[in-house]
Amino acid sequence: MIASLGAELLKLRKRPSTWVLGLIWLATIILFNYTLAYALLSNTPPPTVPEGTPKAQREQLREQQEELQEEQLEFLYPENLVSNLTPGFPNLGAPIALILGALAVGSEYGWSTFKTVLTQRPGRLALFFGKLLALGVALTLLVVLTFASGAASGYVIAGLEDATAGSPAAGELARALGAGGLILAVWAALGVFLATLLRSTALSVGIGLVYSLVLETIIFNLPIQNKAFLEAREFFPGQNSNFLANSFSAQAPGGFAPPEPPVDASRAALVLLAYAAAFVMLSAFVFSRRDVN
């Protein structure tokens, strides 16, 4: 399995799609979470005050806006790194991880390379789990780079504002790294399962994206008030990804606390772990039993 891991890491490193997907994710984080947010907050127009408003009241409104603007800018500083970045993992991170997982397996079917590799002595399961371990290493690096990029952007913004930048609590950051990695792992495992089952990259990516971006949203918005249906919604992978990510959103910009998730972080993590294990075991079973052509 070690030899398979090394070979799969080399393939991931040499494959342009790995770099393109990672750069898209990191560029989106820096652009939307920091660059555009800072541009909008730092250029907020002054409040509109009706003519004839007393000077004292105008000054009070101006001070209130400055305080609100400062509070919103503080959300971009490194000490708020976790609450700023973690909620984005289920939205854009999940589709990117799904595509990466589907490409890691589906491209082997498209290039007809599985049959060649399996004649070089590694068994099917050793080859398959080596591929999964390499994919896990890539996802771990992606999570670390995500928070590193966010921290660097936060320090730049704090420097531009001449503010004293802090850092997130070590324990909270460690939990966020684990949560982000788990969310990406579940969706990458789904991509691997679909690619193994369908033996196609395009079809598995299409079905996975339709499910993650469309199907769950439709199901959650159905006007069904049945208790069993409402409870069942809490066991979908997309929902639990959101529950886990949103558990780090202690406070939104402007001082408004987000609503408490209906499922706590521990239960959401257990559900996601169960999904990840199920996808991996089903993929390994299908790969070990079926023809690779």
HUMOBEL-V424255 format. One record per pair of residues at least 24 apart in sequence whose ideal C-beta (glycine too) atoms are under 8 Angstrom apart, sorted by the first residue. I is the first residue (numbers start at 1). J is the second residue. D is the distance in Angstrom with one decimal. If there is no record, write none. Layout:
# HUMOBEL-V424255
i->I j->J d->D
i->I j->J d->D
This chain:
# HUMOBEL-V424255
i->1 j->122 d->7.8
i->1 j->126 d->4.7
i->1 j->129 d->5.9
i->1 j->130 d->5.0
i->1 j->133 d->7.4
i->2 j->130 d->7.8
i->3 j->122 d->6.7
i->3 j->130 d->7.5
i->4 j->122 d->5.2
i->4 j->126 d->5.6
i->4 j->127 d->5.1
i->4 j->129 d->7.6
i->4 j->130 d->2.7
i->4 j->131 d->7.0
i->5 j->130 d->4.4
i->5 j->133 d->5.0
i->5 j->134 d->5.7
i->7 j->130 d->7.2
i->8 j->104 d->7.8
i->8 j->130 d->5.3
i->8 j->131 d->4.8
i->8 j->133 d->7.4
i->8 j->134 d->3.5
i->8 j->135 d->7.6
i->9 j->134 d->4.7
i->9 j->137 d->6.4
i->9 j->138 d->8.0
i->11 j->134 d->7.7
i->12 j->104 d->7.1
i->12 j->134 d->5.6
i->12 j->135 d->7.3
i->12 j->138 d->5.3
i->15 j->103 d->7.5
i->15 j->107 d->7.8
i->17 j->99 d->7.9
i->17 j->100 d->7.6
i->17 j->103 d->5.4
i->18 j->100 d->6.8
i->18 j->103 d->8.0
i->18 j->138 d->6.5
i->21 j->96 d->5.1
i->21 j->99 d->6.1
i->21 j->100 d->5.5
i->22 j->142 d->5.6
i->22 j->145 d->7.3
i->24 j->96 d->6.8
i->25 j->92 d->6.5
i->25 j->93 d->6.4
i->25 j->96 d->5.1
i->25 j->142 d->6.7
i->25 j->146 d->7.0
i->26 j->145 d->6.2
i->26 j->146 d->6.6
i->26 j->149 d->5.3
i->28 j->92 d->5.8
i->29 j->85 d->6.7
i->29 j->88 d->6.8
i->29 j->146 d->6.0
i->29 j->149 d->6.0
i->29 j->150 d->6.2
i->30 j->149 d->5.8
i->30 j->150 d->7.8
i->30 j->153 d->5.5
i->33 j->76 d->7.8
i->33 j->84 d->5.9
i->33 j->85 d->6.5
i->33 j->88 d->6.8
i->33 j->150 d->6.8
i->33 j->153 d->7.5
i->34 j->76 d->6.0
i->34 j->150 d->7.2
i->34 j->153 d->3.9
i->34 j->154 d->7.1
i->34 j->157 d->6.5
i->35 j->153 d->7.5
i->37 j->76 d->6.1
i->38 j->73 d->7.3
i->38 j->76 d->6.0
i->38 j->157 d->5.3
i->38 j->160 d->7.7
i->41 j->69 d->6.1
i->41 j->72 d->5.1
i->41 j->73 d->5.4
i->41 j->76 d->7.7
i->42 j->69 d->7.9
i->42 j->73 d->7.2
i->44 j->69 d->5.6
i->68 j->254 d->6.4
i->71 j->253 d->7.1
i->71 j->254 d->6.8
i->71 j->255 d->6.3
i->72 j->253 d->4.3
i->72 j->254 d->6.1
i->73 j->157 d->7.2
i->73 j->161 d->6.1
i->73 j->163 d->7.7
i->74 j->163 d->7.7
i->75 j->252 d->7.8
i->75 j->253 d->4.4
i->76 j->153 d->7.7
i->76 j->154 d->5.8
i->76 j->157 d->5.0
i->77 j->154 d->5.2
i->77 j->157 d->6.8
i->77 j->158 d->5.0
i->77 j->163 d->6.6
i->77 j->165 d->5.4
i->77 j->166 d->7.0
i->78 j->150 d->7.9
i->78 j->151 d->5.0
i->78 j->154 d->3.9
i->78 j->155 d->5.7
i->78 j->158 d->6.9
i->78 j->165 d->5.1
i->78 j->166 d->6.5
i->78 j->167 d->5.5
i->78 j->168 d->6.9
i->79 j->165 d->7.2
i->79 j->166 d->3.8
i->79 j->167 d->6.1
i->79 j->168 d->5.8
i->80 j->154 d->7.6
i->80 j->168 d->7.5
i->81 j->147 d->6.3
i->81 j->150 d->5.2
i->81 j->151 d->5.6
i->81 j->154 d->6.0
i->81 j->167 d->7.9
i->81 j->168 d->5.0
i->81 j->173 d->7.3
i->82 j->168 d->5.1
i->82 j->172 d->5.4
i->82 j->173 d->6.1
i->82 j->176 d->4.3
i->82 j->248 d->5.2
i->83 j->248 d->5.5
i->83 j->249 d->5.2
i->83 j->250 d->5.4
i->83 j->251 d->6.9
i->84 j->150 d->6.6
i->84 j->154 d->7.8
i->85 j->146 d->6.3
i->85 j->147 d->6.3
i->85 j->150 d->4.8
i->85 j->176 d->7.5
i->85 j->180 d->7.9
i->86 j->176 d->5.0
i->86 j->179 d->6.3
i->86 j->180 d->6.2
i->86 j->245 d->5.0
i->86 j->248 d->4.2
i->86 j->249 d->7.5
i->87 j->242 d->7.9
i->87 j->245 d->4.8
i->87 j->246 d->5.6
i->87 j->248 d->7.1
i->87 j->249 d->5.5
i->88 j->245 d->7.6
i->89 j->179 d->7.5
i->89 j->180 d->4.9
i->89 j->183 d->4.6
i->89 j->184 d->6.7
i->89 j->241 d->7.1
i->89 j->245 d->5.2
i->90 j->183 d->5.9
i->90 j->238 d->6.7
i->90 j->241 d->3.8
i->90 j->242 d->5.0
i->90 j->245 d->5.2
i->93 j->146 d->7.8
i->93 j->180 d->7.2
i->93 j->183 d->6.5
i->93 j->184 d->5.6
i->93 j->187 d->7.8
i->94 j->183 d->6.4
i->94 j->184 d->7.2
i->94 j->186 d->7.9
i->94 j->187 d->4.2
i->94 j->212 d->5.6
i->94 j->238 d->7.5
i->94 j->241 d->6.1
i->95 j->187 d->7.3
i->95 j->208 d->7.8
i->95 j->209 d->5.8
i->95 j->212 d->5.8
i->95 j->213 d->6.6
i->96 j->184 d->8.0
i->97 j->139 d->6.4
i->97 j->183 d->7.8
i->97 j->184 d->4.0
i->97 j->185 d->7.5
i->97 j->187 d->4.3
i->97 j->188 d->4.2
i->97 j->191 d->7.1
i->98 j->187 d->4.4
i->98 j->188 d->6.5
i->98 j->190 d->5.9
i->98 j->191 d->4.1
i->98 j->205 d->7.2
i->98 j->208 d->4.5
i->98 j->209 d->6.9
i->98 j->212 d->6.3
i->99 j->191 d->6.5
i->99 j->205 d->5.5
i->99 j->208 d->7.7
i->99 j->209 d->7.8
i->100 j->135 d->7.0
i->100 j->138 d->7.0
i->100 j->139 d->7.6
i->100 j->188 d->5.9
i->100 j->191 d->6.8
i->101 j->135 d->6.2
i->101 j->187 d->7.2
i->101 j->188 d->3.5
i->101 j->189 d->6.4
i->101 j->190 d->6.9
i->101 j->191 d->3.0
i->101 j->192 d->4.4
i->101 j->195 d->7.2
i->102 j->191 d->3.7
i->102 j->192 d->7.1
i->102 j->194 d->6.1
i->102 j->195 d->4.4
i->102 j->201 d->5.7
i->102 j->204 d->4.4
i->102 j->205 d->4.9
i->102 j->208 d->6.4
i->103 j->191 d->7.7
i->103 j->195 d->7.8
i->103 j->201 d->5.9
i->103 j->205 d->7.7
i->104 j->131 d->6.1
i->104 j->134 d->7.7
i->104 j->135 d->5.3
i->104 j->188 d->8.0
i->104 j->191 d->7.8
i->104 j->192 d->6.7
i->104 j->195 d->7.7
i->105 j->131 d->6.8
i->105 j->191 d->7.8
i->105 j->192 d->5.1
i->105 j->195 d->4.0
i->105 j->196 d->5.5
i->105 j->283 d->7.7
i->106 j->195 d->3.6
i->106 j->198 d->7.7
i->106 j->199 d->7.3
i->106 j->200 d->5.8
i->106 j->201 d->3.2
i->106 j->202 d->7.8
i->106 j->204 d->5.5
i->106 j->205 d->7.6
i->107 j->201 d->5.6
i->109 j->195 d->7.4
i->109 j->199 d->4.4
i->109 j->200 d->6.7
i->109 j->201 d->7.5
i->109 j->292 d->7.4
i->110 j->200 d->7.4
i->110 j->201 d->5.8
i->112 j->293 d->7.5
i->114 j->292 d->4.1
i->115 j->292 d->5.5
i->115 j->293 d->6.7
i->118 j->292 d->6.8
i->124 j->287 d->6.1
i->124 j->288 d->4.9
i->125 j->284 d->6.2
i->125 j->287 d->7.9
i->125 j->288 d->5.9
i->128 j->283 d->7.4
i->128 j->284 d->5.6
i->128 j->287 d->5.1
i->128 j->288 d->7.4
i->129 j->284 d->7.1
i->132 j->189 d->8.0
i->132 j->192 d->6.9
i->132 j->280 d->6.5
i->135 j->188 d->5.9
i->135 j->192 d->7.2
i->136 j->185 d->6.8
i->139 j->181 d->6.2
i->139 j->184 d->4.7
i->139 j->185 d->6.1
i->139 j->188 d->6.0
i->140 j->181 d->5.9
i->142 j->184 d->6.9
i->143 j->177 d->5.8
i->143 j->180 d->4.5
i->143 j->181 d->4.9
i->143 j->184 d->6.5
i->144 j->177 d->7.0
i->146 j->180 d->6.8
i->147 j->173 d->7.1
i->147 j->176 d->7.2
i->147 j->177 d->6.6
i->147 j->180 d->7.7
i->172 j->248 d->7.5
i->175 j->248 d->7.7
i->176 j->248 d->5.7
i->179 j->244 d->5.3
i->179 j->245 d->6.7
i->179 j->247 d->7.8
i->179 j->248 d->7.0
i->179 j->265 d->7.4
i->179 j->269 d->7.1
i->180 j->245 d->7.9
i->182 j->244 d->7.1
i->182 j->269 d->6.3
i->182 j->272 d->5.4
i->182 j->273 d->7.0
i->182 j->276 d->7.3
i->183 j->241 d->4.9
i->183 j->244 d->6.5
i->183 j->245 d->6.4
i->183 j->272 d->6.8
i->185 j->276 d->5.3
i->186 j->237 d->5.7
i->186 j->241 d->6.9
i->186 j->272 d->4.9
i->186 j->275 d->5.2
i->186 j->276 d->4.8
i->186 j->279 d->7.4
i->187 j->212 d->6.8
i->187 j->237 d->7.5
i->187 j->241 d->7.6
i->189 j->275 d->7.4
i->189 j->276 d->4.9
i->189 j->279 d->3.7
i->189 j->280 d->5.4
i->189 j->283 d->7.3
i->190 j->237 d->7.2
i->190 j->275 d->7.7
i->190 j->279 d->5.5
i->192 j->279 d->6.8
i->192 j->280 d->7.5
i->192 j->283 d->5.2
i->193 j->279 d->4.4
i->193 j->280 d->7.9
i->193 j->282 d->5.7
i->193 j->283 d->4.5
i->193 j->286 d->7.9
i->196 j->283 d->4.5
i->196 j->286 d->5.1
i->196 j->287 d->5.3
i->197 j->282 d->8.0
i->197 j->283 d->7.7
i->197 j->286 d->5.8
i->212 j->238 d->6.1
i->234 j->262 d->6.4
i->234 j->263 d->5.3
i->235 j->271 d->6.0
i->237 j->271 d->7.6
i->237 j->272 d->6.7
i->237 j->275 d->5.0
i->239 j->263 d->7.8
i->240 j->268 d->4.3
i->240 j->271 d->4.5
i->240 j->272 d->5.4
i->240 j->275 d->7.9
i->241 j->268 d->7.7
i->241 j->272 d->6.7
i->243 j->267 d->8.0
i->243 j->268 d->4.0
i->244 j->268 d->4.1
i->244 j->269 d->5.8
i->244 j->272 d->6.6
